[in-house]
Amino acid sequence: VDTQEERQKRDEQIRETIMAKLVETGEKDKLKEMLKDRLIQCGWRDELKEYCKDVIRKKGLERVTVEELVVDITPQGRATVPEEIKAELLKRIRVFLQST
């Protein structure tokens, strides 16, 4: 029986192997481009820009650093990616893995 630590280590190795395949074949860049296009099309990018502006207005331009902005915005950005886009990305990764 695997320990949780062993499973985590194995999962990390699998992720690294998948990422290496995605990078080697150029598929990672294609997926990033597709993701960017879909996020722009659905308005996600504009919504996140507005959220960013709100954060800056609340904190004050002079009192906010890029690092703080990233910390504030990253969870919001991840949480608001539409489920259908996540599903499409996952499907494309699965199809890629099955074809390699």
CNS distance restraints for C-alpha pairs under 8 A (distance, minus, plus):
assign (resid   2 and name CA) (resid   6 and name CA) 5.91 0.50 0.50
assign (resid   2 and name CA) (resid   7 and name CA) 6.35 0.50 0.50
assign (resid   3 and name CA) (resid   7 and name CA) 6.33 0.50 0.50
assign (resid   4 and name CA) (resid   8 and name CA) 6.11 0.50 0.50
assign (resid   5 and name CA) (resid   9 and name CA) 6.16 0.50 0.50
assign (resid   6 and name CA) (resid  10 and name CA) 6.14 0.50 0.50
assign (resid   7 and name CA) (resid  11 and name CA) 6.00 0.50 0.50
assign (resid   8 and name CA) (resid  12 and name CA) 6.10 0.50 0.50
assign (resid   9 and name CA) (resid  13 and name CA) 6.28 0.50 0.50
assign (resid  10 and name CA) (resid  14 and name CA) 6.22 0.50 0.50
assign (resid  11 and name CA) (resid  15 and name CA) 6.17 0.50 0.50
assign (resid  12 and name CA) (resid  16 and name CA) 6.17 0.50 0.50
assign (resid  13 and name CA) (resid  17 and name CA) 6.19 0.50 0.50
assign (resid  14 and name CA) (resid  18 and name CA) 6.15 0.50 0.50
assign (resid  15 and name CA) (resid  19 and name CA) 6.05 0.50 0.50
assign (resid  16 and name CA) (resid  20 and name CA) 6.08 0.50 0.50
assign (resid  17 and name CA) (resid  21 and name CA) 6.32 0.50 0.50
assign (resid  18 and name CA) (resid  22 and name CA) 6.16 0.50 0.50
assign (resid  18 and name CA) (resid  97 and name CA) 7.85 0.50 0.50
assign (resid  19 and name CA) (resid  23 and name CA) 6.11 0.50 0.50
assign (resid  19 and name CA) (resid  28 and name CA) 7.78 0.50 0.50
assign (resid  20 and name CA) (resid  24 and name CA) 5.98 0.50 0.50
assign (resid  21 and name CA) (resid  25 and name CA) 6.13 0.50 0.50
assign (resid  22 and name CA) (resid  26 and name CA) 6.15 0.50 0.50
assign (resid  22 and name CA) (resid  27 and name CA) 4.93 0.50 0.50
assign (resid  22 and name CA) (resid  28 and name CA) 4.83 0.50 0.50
assign (resid  23 and name CA) (resid  27 and name CA) 6.31 0.50 0.50
assign (resid  23 and name CA) (resid  28 and name CA) 5.34 0.50 0.50
assign (resid  23 and name CA) (resid  29 and name CA) 7.46 0.50 0.50
assign (resid  26 and name CA) (resid  30 and name CA) 6.69 0.50 0.50
assign (resid  27 and name CA) (resid  31 and name CA) 6.09 0.50 0.50
assign (resid  28 and name CA) (resid  32 and name CA) 6.12 0.50 0.50
assign (resid  29 and name CA) (resid  33 and name CA) 6.15 0.50 0.50
assign (resid  30 and name CA) (resid  34 and name CA) 6.18 0.50 0.50
assign (resid  31 and name CA) (resid  35 and name CA) 6.03 0.50 0.50
assign (resid  31 and name CA) (resid  89 and name CA) 7.18 0.50 0.50
assign (resid  31 and name CA) (resid  92 and name CA) 7.92 0.50 0.50
assign (resid  32 and name CA) (resid  36 and name CA) 6.07 0.50 0.50
assign (resid  33 and name CA) (resid  37 and name CA) 6.15 0.50 0.50
assign (resid  34 and name CA) (resid  38 and name CA) 6.11 0.50 0.50
assign (resid  35 and name CA) (resid  39 and name CA) 6.06 0.50 0.50
assign (resid  35 and name CA) (resid  85 and name CA) 7.52 0.50 0.50
assign (resid  35 and name CA) (resid  89 and name CA) 7.31 0.50 0.50
assign (resid  36 and name CA) (resid  40 and name CA) 6.21 0.50 0.50
assign (resid  37 and name CA) (resid  41 and name CA) 6.12 0.50 0.50
assign (resid  38 and name CA) (resid  42 and name CA) 6.21 0.50 0.50
assign (resid  38 and name CA) (resid  85 and name CA) 7.11 0.50 0.50
assign (resid  39 and name CA) (resid  43 and name CA) 6.34 0.50 0.50
assign (resid  39 and name CA) (resid  44 and name CA) 5.20 0.50 0.50
assign (resid  39 and name CA) (resid  45 and name CA) 5.97 0.50 0.50
assign (resid  39 and name CA) (resid  81 and name CA) 7.55 0.50 0.50
assign (resid  39 and name CA) (resid  85 and name CA) 7.88 0.50 0.50
assign (resid  40 and name CA) (resid  44 and name CA) 6.05 0.50 0.50
assign (resid  40 and name CA) (resid  45 and name CA) 5.34 0.50 0.50
assign (resid  40 and name CA) (resid  46 and name CA) 7.36 0.50 0.50
assign (resid  43 and name CA) (resid  47 and name CA) 6.24 0.50 0.50
assign (resid  44 and name CA) (resid  48 and name CA) 6.13 0.50 0.50
assign (resid  44 and name CA) (resid  80 and name CA) 7.42 0.50 0.50
assign (resid  44 and name CA) (resid  81 and name CA) 6.92 0.50 0.50
assign (resid  45 and name CA) (resid  49 and name CA) 6.17 0.50 0.50
assign (resid  46 and name CA) (resid  50 and name CA) 6.30 0.50 0.50
assign (resid  47 and name CA) (resid  51 and name CA) 6.26 0.50 0.50
assign (resid  48 and name CA) (resid  52 and name CA) 6.08 0.50 0.50
assign (resid  48 and name CA) (resid  73 and name CA) 7.77 0.50 0.50
assign (resid  48 and name CA) (resid  76 and name CA) 7.81 0.50 0.50
assign (resid  48 and name CA) (resid  77 and name CA) 6.46 0.50 0.50
assign (resid  49 and name CA) (resid  53 and name CA) 6.24 0.50 0.50
assign (resid  50 and name CA) (resid  54 and name CA) 6.20 0.50 0.50
assign (resid  51 and name CA) (resid  55 and name CA) 6.28 0.50 0.50
assign (resid  51 and name CA) (resid  73 and name CA) 7.66 0.50 0.50
assign (resid  52 and name CA) (resid  56 and name CA) 6.29 0.50 0.50
assign (resid  52 and name CA) (resid  69 and name CA) 7.42 0.50 0.50
assign (resid  52 and name CA) (resid  73 and name CA) 6.68 0.50 0.50
assign (resid  53 and name CA) (resid  57 and name CA) 6.09 0.50 0.50
assign (resid  54 and name CA) (resid  58 and name CA) 6.11 0.50 0.50
assign (resid  55 and name CA) (resid  59 and name CA) 6.15 0.50 0.50
assign (resid  55 and name CA) (resid  69 and name CA) 7.60 0.50 0.50
assign (resid  55 and name CA) (resid  72 and name CA) 7.90 0.50 0.50
assign (resid  56 and name CA) (resid  60 and name CA) 5.42 0.50 0.50
assign (resid  56 and name CA) (resid  61 and name CA) 5.53 0.50 0.50
assign (resid  56 and name CA) (resid  64 and name CA) 6.73 0.50 0.50
assign (resid  56 and name CA) (resid  69 and name CA) 7.89 0.50 0.50
assign (resid  57 and name CA) (resid  61 and name CA) 6.73 0.50 0.50
assign (resid  59 and name CA) (resid  63 and name CA) 6.22 0.50 0.50
assign (resid  59 and name CA) (resid  64 and name CA) 6.24 0.50 0.50
assign (resid  60 and name CA) (resid  64 and name CA) 6.40 0.50 0.50
assign (resid  64 and name CA) (resid  68 and name CA) 6.37 0.50 0.50
assign (resid  64 and name CA) (resid  69 and name CA) 6.84 0.50 0.50
assign (resid  65 and name CA) (resid  69 and name CA) 6.24 0.50 0.50
assign (resid  66 and name CA) (resid  70 and name CA) 6.18 0.50 0.50
assign (resid  67 and name CA) (resid  71 and name CA) 6.29 0.50 0.50
assign (resid  68 and name CA) (resid  72 and name CA) 6.19 0.50 0.50
assign (resid  69 and name CA) (resid  73 and name CA) 5.93 0.50 0.50
assign (resid  70 and name CA) (resid  74 and name CA) 5.67 0.50 0.50
assign (resid  71 and name CA) (resid  75 and name CA) 7.49 0.50 0.50
assign (resid  72 and name CA) (resid  76 and name CA) 7.36 0.50 0.50
assign (resid  73 and name CA) (resid  77 and name CA) 5.99 0.50 0.50
assign (resid  74 and name CA) (resid  78 and name CA) 6.16 0.50 0.50
assign (resid  75 and name CA) (resid  79 and name CA) 5.99 0.50 0.50
assign (resid  76 and name CA) (resid  80 and name CA) 6.16 0.50 0.50
assign (resid  77 and name CA) (resid  81 and name CA) 6.56 0.50 0.50
assign (resid  81 and name CA) (resid  85 and name CA) 6.99 0.50 0.50
assign (resid  81 and name CA) (resid  86 and name CA) 7.07 0.50 0.50
assign (resid  82 and name CA) (resid  86 and name CA) 6.58 0.50 0.50
assign (resid  83 and name CA) (resid  87 and name CA) 6.09 0.50 0.50
assign (resid  84 and name CA) (resid  88 and name CA) 6.07 0.50 0.50
assign (resid  85 and name CA) (resid  89 and name CA) 6.18 0.50 0.50
assign (resid  86 and name CA) (resid  90 and name CA) 6.17 0.50 0.50
assign (resid  87 and name CA) (resid  91 and name CA) 6.04 0.50 0.50
assign (resid  88 and name CA) (resid  92 and name CA) 6.23 0.50 0.50
assign (resid  89 and name CA) (resid  93 and name CA) 6.29 0.50 0.50
assign (resid  90 and name CA) (resid  94 and name CA) 6.19 0.50 0.50
assign (resid  91 and name CA) (resid  95 and name CA) 6.15 0.50 0.50
assign (resid  92 and name CA) (resid  96 and name CA) 6.08 0.50 0.50
assign (resid  93 and name CA) (resid  97 and name CA) 6.14 0.50 0.50
assign (resid  94 and name CA) (resid  98 and name CA) 6.16 0.50 0.50
assign (resid  95 and name CA) (resid  99 and name CA) 6.24 0.50 0.50
assign (resid  96 and name CA) (resid 100 and name CA) 6.42 0.50 0.50
